[in-house]
Amino acid sequence: MIYADHNATSPLRPEAREAMLAVYDMGPVNPSSVHTAGRAARGVIERTRTTLGGAIGSRAEDIVFTSGGTESDSLAVHGAVAGLESKCTLIVSALEHEAIGKAAAHSGAVVETAYLTSAGTVDLEDLASRLKSWDHAAKGTPVLCLMLANNETGILQPVAEAAALVRDAGGLTICDAVQGLGKVPVNVGLLGVDYLALSAHKIGGPQGAGALWHRAGAPLKAVQYGGGQERGLRSGTENVAAIAGFGAAIEAAMRDMPNYQTLGSLRDAMEARLEAEGGVIVTGKGSPRLAGVSNFAKPGFAAETQVMAMDLAGVCVSAGSACSSGKVKRSLVLMAMGADDTLAESAIRTSFGWSTLPSDFDGVADAWLKAAERIIAKEASV
Ligand code: PLP
């Protein structure tokens, strides 16, 4: 099998597995317990907090562990809106993951859309002009939601520039860095954001662990109540093993980041072959992108059909726009970039990562070209 779906979830790294097994072998671990076993569990969590802080250039104490990216996004959006007593307007970029988009829609705050350029990056001119004439009395604090790297296309966003515009207008920025962590340098100070959402399983950590970093002093209220864990910001017994796995995964991902970058030239060669031999259209070629992501389309060749044909050939990829039920929809991200329906319905995403072998790129291209030849020829003959 060739696994080219790292943006959906990355295989568990051996380092993460080992760290988790070590926790399971510790016996009962409740970090809130004051006895020896509890204190040992607390040690695991605090060491991981320090590791993660080191990876994103933050103080450990500004990190809240959660169950994953969705919860981190939700805590950022709902927690910021509550912290601002709803006196805010959310400016949500047109390419946000549903974990941000739906949290914003359910937050009770007014939501505006930040539009994209055809290059797939947020339109900074439009954002700047909007913020220049911002009516604070009527709209409250502007809160921008802008992801670091898009899950469908891998396109990197000008987060630091956008956050600076928002800061100058007295606003706040929530950055979903779930797909960027461990693949491009992430430094909260350089990004200038106020909240940063992270997830373990996109970098070879386990599912069930994530984190929200927030700038000290940034408005943030808890959205769930209970035992007051994580400084009262996320009640609930911590998933100690998953957090340990997250820590081991981030260490490995930081170590391997130069290797990840080498995927870019292999990806480019794969795209060049698919363009030349299969007539595909690649999205985001001219924009800064994650090295391991390629989103391409063959208009008229349904994304769902491509994904199934690739699966039969032993290659795991996904339609850029697959939702949690596995149903394929038209890609809203591509539509927001100005793509037409035909392109948006025929785009698939391949995403590579730490376990990828150089030969996987040819394997993906071979499988796609064979499937396209067979299916398109068959469709043409009926
Ligand atoms: N944000 C982005 C950009 C994502 O790609 C994902 C997952 O696909 C999430 C958030 C949700 O993360 P999790 O699966 O950890 O809840």
Residues whose N, C-alpha, C, O or C-beta is under 5 A from the ligand:
A	BS01	PLP	N7 A8 G68 G69 T70 E71 H97 A99 A149 N151 D176 V178 Q179 S199
